[in-house]
Amino acid sequence: MASIIFKSLGVVDYKTTFNDMKNRLAKENLTNEIWLLEHPKIFTLGTAAKKEHIIDPKDIPVFQSDRGGEVTYHGPGQLVIYFLLDFKELNFGPKTLVAKLQSFVQSILLEYGISSNLIDGAPGVYVESRKIASIGLRISRGKTYHGISINTDMDLEPFSFINPCGYEGLQVTQIKDFNKNITIKDVEKLAIKKLENIF
């Protein structure tokens, strides 16, 4: 496909990023971009989300998004990667894109000595039964946006305030639990290198 622009955006507000994605997609000529960033603390609801899966948000804001999937948590130390792509330029369909992104996450984890697995009917990547990465995409008018989040070096406690991805009692984990020396910048650099090969 055509060349992809990678943007490393640091810590950016979820709502602002959401609106920026929508505005970019509204343009006639979409440049294929992959955004790598972190969000301040927020719970986001996907199009399939049920509000009762938020047990107690405490003081963390809740935002209704238009991505696929259920409720999830974003916070500093979680690497979020958004894919703003012209789907017509990809030579594969939505299911293949999800499969490629899951394999991409698994390949990153392997670099840190973490073996991971997939669970049928529950998109994302798991270390045994603990979720380490989530996927929530949207495809609209031949363009894809939203993406994936990889728990890297973050406070995991807010995941206990929700039923992550709609699963009661689902446990989560992160790269830091297996590799104490990790930084989010290391993972971001590795992600860009691997994504250049995929696309």
N, C-alpha and C positions, 0 to 999 in steps of 0.2 A: 504494500500500500504506500501511499504518499508519505513524505517524511512527517515525523511527529515532533512537536515542540514539548519539551519537558519543563515544567515550572515548579520550582521549590518555593513554597509560599510561607513557610513558617507556621506560626499559630494564628489562625484566622477564624473569625466568628462564623458559626454554622449558617445562620440566616443570610448573612452577606454573601457567603460562598454559594449558597443555594440560588440566590437571585442572580449572581454573576453567571452561574451555569445556564440558567434559563435565558438570560439576555444573550449569551454567546450562541446558544442553540437557535435563537430566533433569527440570527443573521443568515443571509442567503449562502454565503461561502464560508462554510465551517472549516477553520484550520484544525487539523487533528492535534489535540493537546492532551497531555497527561499531567494532572496536577498532584503534587505530593505535599501534604500539609498535616497539621494537627488542629484539633478544635478545642476551645475551652469546654468545660463540663456541660454536657447536654444529653438528654434522652430524645431520640427521634423515633417517630412512628412511621412504619412503611404502610403501603396501601392495604396490606392484609392484617394490620395490627389491631388488636382489641385493647381498649383502654384499661381493662381490668388486669392486664399483664404488667401495669405499673403498680407495684405494691405500695410504695411510699416514696415519692420523688425527693423528699426532704426539701432542700432549697435549690435543687437543680432544675433548670427550665426544661419544658417538654415542647417539642416542635413536631407538627404534622408535616411529614415529607411526602413526596410523590414517588419515592423509590419503591421497588418491590420489597417484600418481606415484612417482618414483624418489628417489635420494639428492640432497640439496641442503645448502647451507651457509647458516647465519644468523650474523650478527655485527653489532656496533655500526656504525652508519652505513648500515645497510640498513633501509628503511622496510617494515615488515610490517603488512599490513592483514587483519584477520580479520572474516569476515562471519557473524554469528550471527543467522540469519533464519528465520522461519517460511515454509517454501517454499510452503505452500498459499496464502499471501497474495500471492505473486508471480504475475503473470499470464503467466509464461513458464517454459520448462523448463530443465533443466541445461545443455544445449548453448548455449542462448541466454544463460544467465548467464555462461558462460565467454567467449562472444563479446563480451558487454557489458564484462566486466572487461578483456579484452585491448584493446578500443577505448578504454576509460577510461585504461589505462596509456599507450597511444599518444598520446592527447590531452594527457596531462601532459608527455610527452617533447617534443611539438610546441611547447609553451609555452617550452621551453628550446632551441628550434631544432634538435631532434634528430629526424630522420626515421627511422622504424622499420618493421619488417615482421614478418609471421607466417611460420612454416614448417609446412607440412602435416604432420600426425601428430606434431608436437612442440609441445605447448601452451606458451605463454609468449610473450614479446615479444623481438625481436632487433633489433640494429642491424647490418645486413648479416647476417653469420653469427655475431655475438657475442651471447650472451644477456644481457639487461639486466633481465629480470623473469621470475619463475617463478609458476606457478599450481598449487595443489594443494588441492582442495576435498574435502569428504565430505558426502554427504547421507544422513541417517539418520532414519527415522520422520518424514519430511516436514519435517525441519529441516536447515539447512546450516551448516557450520562450517569452520574453517581458512580459507585465502584465498590472498593473493598477497604476493610480496616484490619490492621494487624496489631494485636496487643504486643507492645514492645517493652516499655519501661514505664509503667503507669500504676496509679492507685486503682486496684481492681474492686475495691469495696462497693462502689455504686452499682456494679452488676448485681449485687445482692438485694438492691432496692426494686428490682424488676424480675420478671420471668424472661431471661434473655432469649430473644428470638421466639418467644411464646412458649418456651419449655420450662415448666415449673422445676426448680431445683437444679437447672443446668449449671454446671461448674465451668469457670473460665480459667485460663492460664495465660502466660505471656513469655516472650523470649528470655526476659531477665531472670525468670525462675530457673532457667537451665544454663544461662550464660551470664554470669555476674558482670562481665566487663563490657557488655553491649551498650551502645548509645544509639539513639534513634537516627542520628546522622549516618552512622555506619550502615544501618539497614536501608536507609533511603538511597545511599550511593549504590549499594548492591542491587536494589530494586530497579534503579534506572538502567544499570548495566544489563540485567536480565530482560527487562522489557524491550530494550533496543533489539535484542535477538528475536523476541516473539513477534514484534510488529515490523 
